[in-house]
Amino acid sequence: MPRGNASQSKVHYQGKEEDFVIYIDDIESVKKWKGDRSIPLAQVVSGFKIFVTHKHGAQNAYDEVSKQTLENEFGTSKEDECMIKILETGDLQHTETGERQGPKNDSMGTRSAH
């Protein structure tokens, strides 16, 4: 049975001090939102969380951003306003994770009678 077959879309914003990432539902919804701002932000982003990568790019470990970091970068600590800025100017990224095959529990051994 294949496992781990998933896709992931996000927006990466390279700021002056930090790199920021937000997860989105899909790239098409962001493109539609850019053309029609009446679409609610909740239909574009996947959870209202902004992550910071500590200048390590979009592929490393993420930490939740502090209000002070948002204030320093965007001039506001309101996450909605910061998300709009990230969506407007960030890089859209989409990755596909390939499925994995293999044993589910190697510790069971051969399961032969003793």
Biopython code that builds the backbone (N, CA, C, O; Angstrom):
import numpy as np
from Bio.PDB.StructureBuilder import StructureBuilder

atoms = [
    (1, "MET", "N", (0.845, -1.175, 0.000)),
    (1, "MET", "CA", (0.000, 0.000, 0.000)),
    (1, "MET", "C", (0.891, 1.239, 0.000)),
    (1, "MET", "O", (1.726, 1.388, 0.892)),
    (2, "PRO", "N", (0.734, 2.140, -0.987)),
    (2, "PRO", "CA", (1.551, 3.354, -1.024)),
    (2, "PRO", "C", (1.137, 4.329, 0.064)),
    (2, "PRO", "O", (-0.039, 4.448, 0.408)),
    (3, "ARG", "N", (2.122, 5.013, 0.587)),
    (3, "ARG", "CA", (1.873, 6.015, 1.620)),
    (3, "ARG", "C", (2.672, 7.270, 1.290)),
    (3, "ARG", "O", (3.650, 7.217, 0.544)),
    (4, "GLY", "N", (2.251, 8.385, 1.845)),
    (4, "GLY", "CA", (3.023, 9.618, 1.740)),
    (4, "GLY", "C", (2.861, 10.358, 0.433)),
    (4, "GLY", "O", (3.611, 11.298, 0.169)),
    (5, "ASN", "N", (1.910, 9.968, -0.393)),
    (5, "ASN", "CA", (1.697, 10.635, -1.661)),
    (5, "ASN", "C", (0.869, 11.894, -1.422)),
    (5, "ASN", "O", (-0.351, 11.817, -1.278)),
    (6, "ALA", "N", (1.525, 13.044, -1.380)),
    (6, "ALA", "CA", (0.814, 14.288, -1.059)),
    (6, "ALA", "C", (1.445, 15.455, -1.806)),
    (6, "ALA", "O", (2.613, 15.415, -2.191)),
    (7, "SER", "N", (0.647, 16.484, -1.996)),
    (7, "SER", "CA", (1.171, 17.708, -2.586)),
    (7, "SER", "C", (1.091, 18.820, -1.546)),
    (7, "SER", "O", (0.277, 18.783, -0.623)),
    (8, "GLN", "N", (1.955, 19.802, -1.725)),
    (8, "GLN", "CA", (2.037, 20.892, -0.756)),
    (8, "GLN", "C", (2.287, 22.192, -1.511)),
    (8, "GLN", "O", (3.179, 22.266, -2.356)),
    (9, "SER", "N", (1.502, 23.205, -1.203)),
    (9, "SER", "CA", (1.677, 24.512, -1.834)),
    (9, "SER", "C", (1.937, 25.546, -0.751)),
    (9, "SER", "O", (1.336, 25.511, 0.322)),
    (10, "LYS", "N", (2.840, 26.464, -1.052)),
    (10, "LYS", "CA", (3.188, 27.504, -0.088)),
    (10, "LYS", "C", (3.671, 28.737, -0.819)),
    (10, "LYS", "O", (3.970, 28.699, -2.012)),
    (11, "VAL", "N", (3.741, 29.831, -0.078)),
    (11, "VAL", "CA", (4.280, 31.077, -0.597)),
    (11, "VAL", "C", (5.483, 31.441, 0.266)),
    (11, "VAL", "O", (5.391, 31.503, 1.492)),
    (12, "HIS", "N", (6.614, 31.679, -0.400)),
    (12, "HIS", "CA", (7.858, 32.048, 0.288)),
    (12, "HIS", "C", (8.142, 33.521, 0.019)),
    (12, "HIS", "O", (8.165, 33.962, -1.130)),
    (13, "TYR", "N", (8.356, 34.267, 1.086)),
    (13, "TYR", "CA", (8.647, 35.695, 0.987)),
    (13, "TYR", "C", (10.009, 35.954, 1.615)),
    (13, "TYR", "O", (10.212, 35.675, 2.796)),
    (14, "GLN", "N", (10.932, 36.480, 0.840)),
    (14, "GLN", "CA", (12.260, 36.786, 1.352)),
    (14, "GLN", "C", (12.289, 38.240, 1.790)),
    (14, "GLN", "O", (12.280, 39.155, 0.968)),
    (15, "GLY", "N", (12.324, 38.433, 3.104)),
    (15, "GLY", "CA", (12.313, 39.773, 3.658)),
    (15, "GLY", "C", (13.709, 40.321, 3.865)),
    (15, "GLY", "O", (14.701, 39.702, 3.478)),
    (16, "LYS", "N", (13.774, 41.495, 4.485)),
    (16, "LYS", "CA", (15.070, 42.121, 4.761)),
    (16, "LYS", "C", (15.835, 41.383, 5.846)),
    (16, "LYS", "O", (17.052, 41.217, 5.759)),
    (17, "GLU", "N", (15.108, 40.938, 6.876)),
    (17, "GLU", "CA", (15.740, 40.297, 8.022)),
    (17, "GLU", "C", (15.506, 38.785, 8.067)),
    (17, "GLU", "O", (16.373, 38.039, 8.519)),
    (18, "GLU", "N", (14.344, 38.333, 7.604)),
    (18, "GLU", "CA", (13.941, 36.927, 7.719)),
    (18, "GLU", "C", (13.267, 36.466, 6.437)),
    (18, "GLU", "O", (12.889, 37.277, 5.592)),
    (19, "ASP", "N", (13.120, 35.144, 6.303)),
    (19, "ASP", "CA", (12.308, 34.553, 5.248)),
    (19, "ASP", "C", (11.011, 34.070, 5.879)),
    (19, "ASP", "O", (11.017, 33.518, 6.978)),
    (20, "PHE", "N", (9.898, 34.279, 5.182)),
    (20, "PHE", "CA", (8.577, 33.930, 5.705)),
    (20, "PHE", "C", (7.902, 32.948, 4.772)),
    (20, "PHE", "O", (8.090, 32.997, 3.556)),
    (21, "VAL", "N", (7.107, 32.045, 5.354)),
    (21, "VAL", "CA", (6.374, 31.042, 4.581)),
    (21, "VAL", "C", (4.953, 30.964, 5.111)),
    (21, "VAL", "O", (4.730, 30.953, 6.322)),
    (22, "ILE", "N", (3.989, 30.910, 4.189)),
    (22, "ILE", "CA", (2.614, 30.575, 4.563)),
    (22, "ILE", "C", (2.154, 29.456, 3.634)),
    (22, "ILE", "O", (2.511, 29.419, 2.456)),
    (23, "TYR", "N", (1.363, 28.556, 4.182)),
    (23, "TYR", "CA", (0.811, 27.456, 3.393)),
    (23, "TYR", "C", (-0.500, 27.893, 2.768)),
    (23, "TYR", "O", (-1.304, 28.583, 3.394)),
    (24, "ILE", "N", (-0.703, 27.482, 1.529)),
    (24, "ILE", "CA", (-1.908, 27.837, 0.794)),
    (24, "ILE", "C", (-2.611, 26.565, 0.330)),
    (24, "ILE", "O", (-2.011, 25.491, 0.277)),
    (25, "ASP", "N", (-3.902, 26.706, -0.007)),
    (25, "ASP", "CA", (-4.656, 25.550, -0.486)),
    (25, "ASP", "C", (-4.126, 25.079, -1.836)),
    (25, "ASP", "O", (-3.851, 23.892, -2.015)),
    (26, "ASP", "N", (-3.985, 25.979, -2.761)),
    (26, "ASP", "CA", (-3.368, 25.669, -4.055)),
    (26, "ASP", "C", (-2.981, 26.975, -4.748)),
    (26, "ASP", "O", (-3.435, 28.055, -4.369)),
    (27, "ILE", "N", (-2.153, 26.857, -5.749)),
    (27, "ILE", "CA", (-1.631, 28.033, -6.448)),
    (27, "ILE", "C", (-2.738, 28.746, -7.225)),
    (27, "ILE", "O", (-2.747, 29.974, -7.312)),
    (28, "GLU", "N", (-3.669, 27.978, -7.788)),
    (28, "GLU", "CA", (-4.767, 28.578, -8.548)),
    (28, "GLU", "C", (-5.616, 29.509, -7.688)),
    (28, "GLU", "O", (-6.044, 30.565, -8.155)),
    (29, "SER", "N", (-5.863, 29.126, -6.435)),
    (29, "SER", "CA", (-6.685, 29.980, -5.566)),
    (29, "SER", "C", (-5.989, 31.311, -5.285)),
    (29, "SER", "O", (-6.656, 32.337, -5.149)),
    (30, "VAL", "N", (-4.664, 31.309, -5.195)),
    (30, "VAL", "CA", (-3.922, 32.564, -4.991)),
    (30, "VAL", "C", (-4.031, 33.436, -6.238)),
    (30, "VAL", "O", (-4.228, 34.647, -6.140)),
    (31, "LYS", "N", (-3.903, 32.823, -7.402)),
    (31, "LYS", "CA", (-4.012, 33.595, -8.646)),
    (31, "LYS", "C", (-5.400, 34.199, -8.794)),
    (31, "LYS", "O", (-5.532, 35.346, -9.222)),
    (32, "LYS", "N", (-6.433, 33.447, -8.446)),
    (32, "LYS", "CA", (-7.799, 33.978, -8.498)),
    (32, "LYS", "C", (-7.970, 35.114, -7.494)),
    (32, "LYS", "O", (-8.600, 36.127, -7.798)),
    (33, "TRP", "N", (-7.403, 34.943, -6.285)),
    (33, "TRP", "CA", (-7.502, 35.967, -5.245)),
    (33, "TRP", "C", (-6.818, 37.265, -5.685)),
    (33, "TRP", "O", (-7.318, 38.357, -5.417)),
    (34, "LYS", "N", (-5.670, 37.137, -6.363)),
    (34, "LYS", "CA", (-4.972, 38.336, -6.837)),
    (34, "LYS", "C", (-5.814, 39.117, -7.840)),
    (34, "LYS", "O", (-5.719, 40.342, -7.913)),
    (35, "GLY", "N", (-6.635, 38.414, -8.611)),
    (35, "GLY", "CA", (-7.493, 39.077, -9.587)),
    (35, "GLY", "C", (-8.810, 39.541, -9.012)),
    (35, "GLY", "O", (-9.438, 40.449, -9.557)),
    (36, "ASP", "N", (-9.246, 38.928, -7.909)),
    (36, "ASP", "CA", (-10.544, 39.247, -7.316)),
    (36, "ASP", "C", (-10.400, 39.250, -5.794)),
    (36, "ASP", "O", (-10.484, 38.202, -5.154)),
    (37, "ARG", "N", (-10.182, 40.434, -5.222)),
    (37, "ARG", "CA", (-9.947, 40.558, -3.787)),
    (37, "ARG", "C", (-11.196, 40.344, -2.946)),
    (37, "ARG", "O", (-11.124, 40.383, -1.718)),
    (38, "SER", "N", (-12.350, 40.119, -3.589)),
    (38, "SER", "CA", (-13.547, 39.831, -2.811)),
    (38, "SER", "C", (-13.544, 38.388, -2.289)),
    (38, "SER", "O", (-14.353, 38.036, -1.431)),
    (39, "ILE", "N", (-12.636, 37.555, -2.806)),
    (39, "ILE", "CA", (-12.498, 36.179, -2.318)),
    (39, "ILE", "C", (-11.904, 36.246, -0.909)),
    (39, "ILE", "O", (-10.872, 36.886, -0.711)),
    (40, "PRO", "N", (-12.533, 35.599, 0.066)),
    (40, "PRO", "CA", (-12.017, 35.643, 1.442)),
    (40, "PRO", "C", (-10.640, 34.987, 1.553)),
    (40, "PRO", "O", (-10.352, 33.993, 0.886)),
    (41, "LEU", "N", (-9.815, 35.555, 2.393)),
    (41, "LEU", "CA", (-8.472, 35.022, 2.624)),
    (41, "LEU", "C", (-8.531, 33.582, 3.137)),
    (41, "LEU", "O", (-7.616, 32.798, 2.884)),
    (42, "ALA", "N", (-9.586, 33.235, 3.847)),
    (42, "ALA", "CA", (-9.736, 31.881, 4.383)),
    (42, "ALA", "C", (-9.855, 30.836, 3.282)),
    (42, "ALA", "O", (-9.565, 29.664, 3.520)),
    (43, "GLN", "N", (-10.273, 31.230, 2.086)),
    (43, "GLN", "CA", (-10.368, 30.299, 0.969)),
    (43, "GLN", "C", (-9.062, 30.187, 0.201)),
    (43, "GLN", "O", (-8.968, 29.424, -0.760)),
    (44, "VAL", "N", (-8.051, 30.944, 0.619)),
    (44, "VAL", "CA", (-6.764, 30.944, -0.071)),
    (44, "VAL", "C", (-5.686, 30.287, 0.784)),
    (44, "VAL", "O", (-4.962, 29.409, 0.314)),
    (45, "VAL", "N", (-5.585, 30.710, 2.024)),
    (45, "VAL", "CA", (-4.528, 30.186, 2.896)),
    (45, "VAL", "C", (-5.008, 28.924, 3.598)),
    (45, "VAL", "O", (-6.201, 28.720, 3.821)),
    (46, "SER", "N", (-4.049, 28.100, 3.932)),
    (46, "SER", "CA", (-4.337, 26.845, 4.621)),
    (46, "SER", "C", (-3.928, 27.017, 6.082)),
    (46, "SER", "O", (-2.820, 26.647, 6.471)),
    (47, "GLY", "N", (-4.815, 27.570, 6.874)),
    (47, "GLY", "CA", (-4.484, 27.891, 8.263)),
    (47, "GLY", "C", (-3.896, 29.290, 8.336)),
    (47, "GLY", "O", (-3.129, 29.689, 7.461)),
    (48, "PHE", "N", (-4.244, 30.020, 9.351)),
    (48, "PHE", "CA", (-3.775, 31.395, 9.488)),
    (48, "PHE", "C", (-2.498, 31.438, 10.316)),
    (48, "PHE", "O", (-2.477, 32.008, 11.407)),
    (49, "LYS", "N", (-1.436, 30.835, 9.796)),
    (49, "LYS", "CA", (-0.149, 30.854, 10.490)),
    (49, "LYS", "C", (0.925, 31.313, 9.524)),
    (49, "LYS", "O", (0.964, 30.904, 8.364)),
    (50, "ILE", "N", (1.787, 32.165, 10.025)),
    (50, "ILE", "CA", (2.957, 32.602, 9.269)),
    (50, "ILE", "C", (4.166, 31.969, 9.938)),
    (50, "ILE", "O", (4.303, 32.001, 11.161)),
    (51, "PHE", "N", (5.038, 31.395, 9.122)),
    (51, "PHE", "CA", (6.235, 30.753, 9.650)),
    (51, "PHE", "C", (7.467, 31.522, 9.211)),
    (51, "PHE", "O", (7.472, 32.175, 8.168)),
    (52, "VAL", "N", (8.497, 31.435, 10.012)),
    (52, "VAL", "CA", (9.771, 32.088, 9.730)),
    (52, "VAL", "C", (10.836, 30.995, 9.597)),
    (52, "VAL", "O", (10.803, 29.993, 10.311)),
    (53, "THR", "N", (11.782, 31.204, 8.672)),
    (53, "THR", "CA", (12.803, 30.176, 8.417)),
    (53, "THR", "C", (14.192, 30.585, 8.905)),
    (53, "THR", "O", (15.149, 29.833, 8.722)),
    (54, "HIS", "N", (14.318, 31.741, 9.511)),
    (54, "HIS", "CA", (15.606, 32.241, 10.019)),
    (54, "HIS", "C", (16.656, 32.321, 8.908)),
    (54, "HIS", "O", (17.808, 31.924, 9.084)),
    (55, "LYS", "N", (16.219, 32.849, 7.757)),
    (55, "LYS", "CA", (17.089, 33.080, 6.595)),
    (55, "LYS", "C", (17.680, 31.787, 6.036)),
    (55, "LYS", "O", (18.783, 31.791, 5.490)),
    (56, "HIS", "N", (16.945, 30.677, 6.171)),
    (56, "HIS", "CA", (17.436, 29.404, 5.638)),
    (56, "HIS", "C", (16.644, 28.952, 4.424)),
    (56, "HIS", "O", (16.699, 27.775, 4.069)),
    (57, "GLY", "N", (15.913, 29.841, 3.781)),
    (57, "GLY", "CA", (15.169, 29.488, 2.581)),
    (57, "GLY", "C", (13.847, 28.820, 2.887)),
    (57, "GLY", "O", (13.418, 28.750, 4.039)),
    (58, "ALA", "N", (13.204, 28.326, 1.832)),
    (58, "ALA", "CA", (11.861, 27.778, 1.972)),
    (58, "ALA", "C", (11.841, 26.291, 2.289)),
    (58, "ALA", "O", (10.768, 25.735, 2.523)),
    (59, "GLN", "N", (12.984, 25.634, 2.304)),
    (59, "GLN", "CA", (12.981, 24.180, 2.436)),
    (59, "GLN", "C", (13.441, 23.677, 3.800)),
    (59, "GLN", "O", (13.562, 22.466, 3.984)),
    (60, "ASN", "N", (13.693, 24.527, 4.726)),
    (60, "ASN", "CA", (14.195, 24.102, 6.031)),
    (60, "ASN", "C", (13.106, 24.091, 7.091)),
    (60, "ASN", "O", (11.925, 24.263, 6.790)),
    (61, "ALA", "N", (13.517, 23.888, 8.323)),
    (61, "ALA", "CA", (12.575, 23.855, 9.450)),
    (61, "ALA", "C", (11.956, 25.235, 9.659)),
    (61, "ALA", "O", (12.603, 26.262, 9.456)),
    (62, "TYR", "N", (10.708, 25.232, 10.064)),
    (62, "TYR", "CA", (9.976, 26.479, 10.270)),
    (62, "TYR", "C", (9.643, 26.660, 11.744)),
    (62, "TYR", "O", (9.410, 25.695, 12.473)),
    (63, "ASP", "N", (9.628, 27.913, 12.159)),
    (63, "ASP", "CA", (9.144, 28.283, 13.478)),
    (63, "ASP", "C", (7.993, 29.263, 13.276)),
    (63, "ASP", "O", (7.944, 29.989, 12.283)),
    (64, "GLU", "N", (7.071, 29.269, 14.233)),
    (64, "GLU", "CA", (5.994, 30.251, 14.159)),
    (64, "GLU", "C", (6.586, 31.633, 14.405)),
    (64, "GLU", "O", (7.426, 31.807, 15.288)),
    (65, "VAL", "N", (6.151, 32.597, 13.636)),
    (65, "VAL", "CA", (6.722, 33.939, 13.701)),
    (65, "VAL", "C", (6.191, 34.684, 14.927)),
    (65, "VAL", "O", (5.049, 34.488, 15.344)),
    (66, "SER", "N", (7.035, 35.532, 15.489)),
    (66, "SER", "CA", (6.612, 36.354, 16.625)),
    (66, "SER", "C", (6.022, 37.665, 16.111)),
    (66, "SER", "O", (6.288, 38.086, 14.985)),
    (67, "LYS", "N", (5.227, 38.289, 16.948)),
    (67, "LYS", "CA", (4.624, 39.578, 16.580)),
    (67, "LYS", "C", (5.700, 40.645, 16.379)),
    (67, "LYS", "O", (5.550, 41.523, 15.530)),
    (68, "GLN", "N", (6.776, 40.573, 17.150)),
    (68, "GLN", "CA", (7.867, 41.537, 17.013)),
    (68, "GLN", "C", (8.560, 41.404, 15.656)),
    (68, "GLN", "O", (8.921, 42.407, 15.040)),
    (69, "THR", "N", (8.745, 40.165, 15.190)),
    (69, "THR", "CA", (9.360, 39.948, 13.888)),
    (69, "THR", "C", (8.475, 40.496, 12.778)),
    (69, "THR", "O", (8.969, 41.102, 11.827)),
    (70, "LEU", "N", (7.164, 40.286, 12.896)),
    (70, "LEU", "CA", (6.234, 40.856, 11.914)),
    (70, "LEU", "C", (6.288, 42.374, 11.924)),
    (70, "LEU", "O", (6.284, 43.013, 10.871)),
    (71, "GLU", "N", (6.337, 42.946, 13.121)),
    (71, "GLU", "CA", (6.403, 44.403, 13.268)),
    (71, "GLU", "C", (7.671, 44.958, 12.616)),
    (71, "GLU", "O", (7.629, 45.981, 11.933)),
    (72, "ASN", "N", (8.794, 44.275, 12.831)),
    (72, "ASN", "CA", (10.069, 44.734, 12.261)),
    (72, "ASN", "C", (10.075, 44.657, 10.739)),
    (72, "ASN", "O", (10.616, 45.542, 10.076)),
    (73, "GLU", "N", (9.482, 43.610, 10.182)),
    (73, "GLU", "CA", (9.525, 43.401, 8.730)),
    (73, "GLU", "C", (8.443, 44.167, 7.975)),
    (73, "GLU", "O", (8.721, 44.796, 6.954)),
    (74, "PHE", "N", (7.209, 44.114, 8.477)),
    (74, "PHE", "CA", (6.077, 44.652, 7.730)),
    (74, "PHE", "C", (5.520, 45.953, 8.303)),
    (74, "PHE", "O", (4.669, 46.582, 7.675)),
    (75, "GLY", "N", (5.982, 46.369, 9.480)),
    (75, "GLY", "CA", (5.480, 47.587, 10.085)),
    (75, "GLY", "C", (4.166, 47.397, 10.816)),
    (75, "GLY", "O", (3.571, 48.368, 11.283)),
    (76, "THR", "N", (3.703, 46.158, 10.922)),
    (76, "THR", "CA", (2.479, 45.838, 11.647)),
    (76, "THR", "C", (2.591, 44.415, 12.187)),
    (76, "THR", "O", (3.306, 43.578, 11.637)),
    (77, "SER", "N", (1.880, 44.167, 13.261)),
    (77, "SER", "CA", (1.867, 42.808, 13.802)),
    (77, "SER", "C", (0.545, 42.102, 13.490)),
    (77, "SER", "O", (0.302, 40.999, 13.979)),
    (78, "LYS", "N", (-0.301, 42.729, 12.685)),
    (78, "LYS", "CA", (-1.569, 42.116, 12.282)),
    (78, "LYS", "C", (-1.283, 41.059, 11.212)),
    (78, "LYS", "O", (-0.811, 41.372, 10.119)),
    (79, "GLU", "N", (-1.577, 39.809, 11.551)),
    (79, "GLU", "CA", (-1.227, 38.706, 10.659)),
    (79, "GLU", "C", (-1.954, 38.774, 9.319)),
    (79, "GLU", "O", (-1.382, 38.397, 8.296)),
    (80, "ASP", "N", (-3.200, 39.246, 9.301)),
    (80, "ASP", "CA", (-3.940, 39.345, 8.036)),
    (80, "ASP", "C", (-3.227, 40.276, 7.056)),
    (80, "ASP", "O", (-3.088, 39.946, 5.878)),
    (81, "GLU", "N", (-2.779, 41.427, 7.533)),
    (81, "GLU", "CA", (-2.087, 42.384, 6.674)),
    (81, "GLU", "C", (-0.753, 41.826, 6.190)),
    (81, "GLU", "O", (-0.363, 42.030, 5.040)),
    (82, "CYS", "N", (-0.059, 41.120, 7.078)),
    (82, "CYS", "CA", (1.219, 40.525, 6.700)),
    (82, "CYS", "C", (1.027, 39.422, 5.663)),
    (82, "CYS", "O", (1.821, 39.300, 4.730)),
    (83, "MET", "N", (-0.030, 38.616, 5.825)),
    (83, "MET", "CA", (-0.322, 37.554, 4.857)),
    (83, "MET", "C", (-0.625, 38.133, 3.482)),
    (83, "MET", "O", (-0.202, 37.581, 2.466)),
    (84, "ILE", "N", (-1.353, 39.239, 3.446)),
    (84, "ILE", "CA", (-1.663, 39.876, 2.172)),
    (84, "ILE", "C", (-0.382, 40.315, 1.477)),
    (84, "ILE", "O", (-0.225, 40.112, 0.273)),
    (85, "LYS", "N", (0.524, 40.909, 2.221)),
    (85, "LYS", "CA", (1.815, 41.338, 1.659)),
    (85, "LYS", "C", (2.611, 40.141, 1.146)),
    (85, "LYS", "O", (3.208, 40.208, 0.072)),
    (86, "ILE", "N", (2.622, 39.047, 1.908)),
    (86, "ILE", "CA", (3.349, 37.838, 1.497)),
    (86, "ILE", "C", (2.718, 37.246, 0.243)),
    (86, "ILE", "O", (3.436, 36.843, -0.672)),
    (87, "LEU", "N", (1.389, 37.187, 0.183)),
    (87, "LEU", "CA", (0.706, 36.654, -0.994)),
    (87, "LEU", "C", (0.938, 37.526, -2.231)),
    (87, "LEU", "O", (1.070, 37.012, -3.342)),
    (88, "GLU", "N", (0.986, 38.838, -2.036)),
    (88, "GLU", "CA", (1.163, 39.754, -3.168)),
    (88, "GLU", "C", (2.562, 39.657, -3.771)),
    (88, "GLU", "O", (2.714, 39.681, -4.992)),
    (89, "THR", "N", (3.577, 39.548, -2.927)),
    (89, "THR", "CA", (4.950, 39.668, -3.430)),
    (89, "THR", "C", (5.802, 38.414, -3.268)),
    (89, "THR", "O", (6.946, 38.394, -3.723)),
    (90, "GLY", "N", (5.278, 37.369, -2.633)),
    (90, "GLY", "CA", (6.062, 36.165, -2.408)),
    (90, "GLY", "C", (6.103, 35.248, -3.621)),
    (90, "GLY", "O", (5.369, 35.443, -4.590)),
    (91, "ASP", "N", (6.974, 34.244, -3.551)),
    (91, "ASP", "CA", (7.121, 33.251, -4.618)),
    (91, "ASP", "C", (6.211, 32.065, -4.335)),
    (91, "ASP", "O", (6.259, 31.479, -3.254)),
    (92, "LEU", "N", (5.378, 31.713, -5.317)),
    (92, "LEU", "CA", (4.499, 30.553, -5.186)),
    (92, "LEU", "C", (5.313, 29.287, -5.427)),
    (92, "LEU", "O", (6.074, 29.205, -6.392)),
    (93, "GLN", "N", (5.151, 28.303, -4.550)),
    (93, "GLN", "CA", (5.891, 27.049, -4.681)),
    (93, "GLN", "C", (4.952, 25.876, -4.475)),
    (93, "GLN", "O", (4.088, 25.897, -3.598)),
    (94, "HIS", "N", (5.135, 24.850, -5.301)),
    (94, "HIS", "CA", (4.316, 23.646, -5.198)),
    (94, "HIS", "C", (5.241, 22.438, -5.271)),
    (94, "HIS", "O", (6.091, 22.357, -6.157)),
    (95, "THR", "N", (5.079, 21.512, -4.351)),
    (95, "THR", "CA", (5.897, 20.299, -4.356)),
    (95, "THR", "C", (5.000, 19.079, -4.291)),
    (95, "THR", "O", (3.945, 19.096, -3.656)),
    (96, "GLU", "N", (5.430, 18.026, -4.954)),
    (96, "GLU", "CA", (4.757, 16.733, -4.908)),
    (96, "GLU", "C", (5.671, 15.769, -4.183)),
    (96, "GLU", "O", (6.841, 15.622, -4.538)),
    (97, "THR", "N", (5.141, 15.119, -3.178)),
    (97, "THR", "CA", (5.903, 14.115, -2.451)),
    (97, "THR", "C", (5.550, 12.761, -3.046)),
    (97, "THR", "O", (4.379, 12.385, -3.105)),
    (98, "GLY", "N", (6.556, 12.042, -3.481)),
    (98, "GLY", "CA", (6.325, 10.738, -4.088)),
    (98, "GLY", "C", (5.864, 9.722, -3.062)),
    (98, "GLY", "O", (6.168, 9.823, -1.874)),
    (99, "GLU", "N", (5.129, 8.751, -3.548)),
    (99, "GLU", "CA", (4.644, 7.730, -2.633)),
    (99, "GLU", "C", (5.797, 6.827, -2.215)),
    (99, "GLU", "O", (6.787, 6.671, -2.930)),
    (100, "ARG", "N", (5.639, 6.246, -1.050)),
    (100, "ARG", "CA", (6.666, 5.351, -0.503)),
    (100, "ARG", "C", (6.094, 3.944, -0.449)),
    (100, "ARG", "O", (4.926, 3.742, -0.116)),
    (101, "GLN", "N", (6.919, 3.001, -0.775)),
    (101, "GLN", "CA", (6.544, 1.597, -0.665)),
    (101, "GLN", "C", (7.469, 0.976, 0.369)),
    (101, "GLN", "O", (8.584, 1.455, 0.577)),
    (102, "GLY", "N", (7.021, -0.062, 1.002)),
    (102, "GLY", "CA", (7.902, -0.750, 1.928)),
    (102, "GLY", "C", (7.143, -1.400, 3.048)),
    (102, "GLY", "O", (5.925, -1.261, 3.164)),
    (103, "PRO", "N", (7.873, -2.108, 3.869)),
    (103, "PRO", "CA", (7.234, -2.788, 5.002)),
    (103, "PRO", "C", (6.696, -1.778, 5.999)),
    (103, "PRO", "O", (7.238, -0.684, 6.159)),
    (104, "LYS", "N", (5.630, -2.166, 6.659)),
    (104, "LYS", "CA", (5.006, -1.270, 7.623)),
    (104, "LYS", "C", (5.561, -1.439, 9.023)),
    (104, "LYS", "O", (5.536, -0.502, 9.821)),
    (105, "ASN", "N", (6.063, -2.630, 9.327)),
    (105, "ASN", "CA", (6.587, -2.868, 10.668)),
    (105, "ASN", "C", (7.701, -3.903, 10.596)),
    (105, "ASN", "O", (7.444, -5.106, 10.644)),
    (106, "ASP", "N", (8.923, -3.437, 10.481)),
    (106, "ASP", "CA", (10.058, -4.324, 10.353)),
    (106, "ASP", "C", (10.314, -5.149, 11.612)),
    (106, "ASP", "O", (10.949, -6.201, 11.532)),
    (107, "SER", "N", (9.845, -4.708, 12.746)),
    (107, "SER", "CA", (10.127, -5.400, 13.993)),
    (107, "SER", "C", (9.353, -6.718, 14.120)),
    (107, "SER", "O", (9.627, -7.499, 15.032)),
    (108, "MET", "N", (8.416, -6.974, 13.248)),
    (108, "MET", "CA", (7.642, -8.209, 13.344)),
    (108, "MET", "C", (8.395, -9.430, 12.816)),
    (108, "MET", "O", (7.947, -10.561, 13.003)),
    (109, "GLY", "N", (9.505, -9.216, 12.175)),
    (109, "GLY", "CA", (10.297, -10.337, 11.698)),
    (109, "GLY", "C", (9.596, -11.080, 10.582)),
    (109, "GLY", "O", (8.798, -10.504, 9.843)),
    (110, "THR", "N", (9.897, -12.355, 10.466)),
    (110, "THR", "CA", (9.323, -13.156, 9.383)),
    (110, "THR", "C", (7.965, -13.717, 9.738)),
    (110, "THR", "O", (7.266, -14.247, 8.873)),
    (111, "ARG", "N", (7.588, -13.612, 10.974)),
    (111, "ARG", "CA", (6.300, -14.103, 11.458)),
    (111, "ARG", "C", (6.159, -15.623, 11.272)),
    (111, "ARG", "O", (5.074, -16.147, 11.018)),
    (112, "SER", "N", (7.274, -16.284, 11.406)),
    (112, "SER", "CA", (7.214, -17.747, 11.299)),
    (112, "SER", "C", (7.047, -18.328, 12.697)),
    (112, "SER", "O", (7.416, -17.713, 13.697)),
    (113, "ALA", "N", (6.487, -19.518, 12.735)),
    (113, "ALA", "CA", (6.294, -20.185, 14.005)),
    (113, "ALA", "C", (7.624, -20.632, 14.586)),
    (113, "ALA", "O", (8.533, -21.001, 13.843)),
    (114, "HIS", "N", (7.745, -20.602, 15.885)),
    (114, "HIS", "CA", (9.001, -20.986, 16.535)),
    (114, "HIS", "C", (8.925, -22.372, 17.065)),
    (114, "HIS", "O", (9.893, -22.865, 17.645)),
]
sb = StructureBuilder()
sb.init_structure("model")
sb.init_model(0)
sb.init_chain("A")
sb.init_seg("    ")
for serial, (resi, resn, name, xyz) in enumerate(atoms, 1):
    if name == "N":
        sb.init_residue(resn, " ", resi, " ")
    sb.init_atom(name, np.array(xyz, "f"), 0.0, 1.0, " ", f" {name:<3s}", serial, name[0])
structure = sb.get_structure()
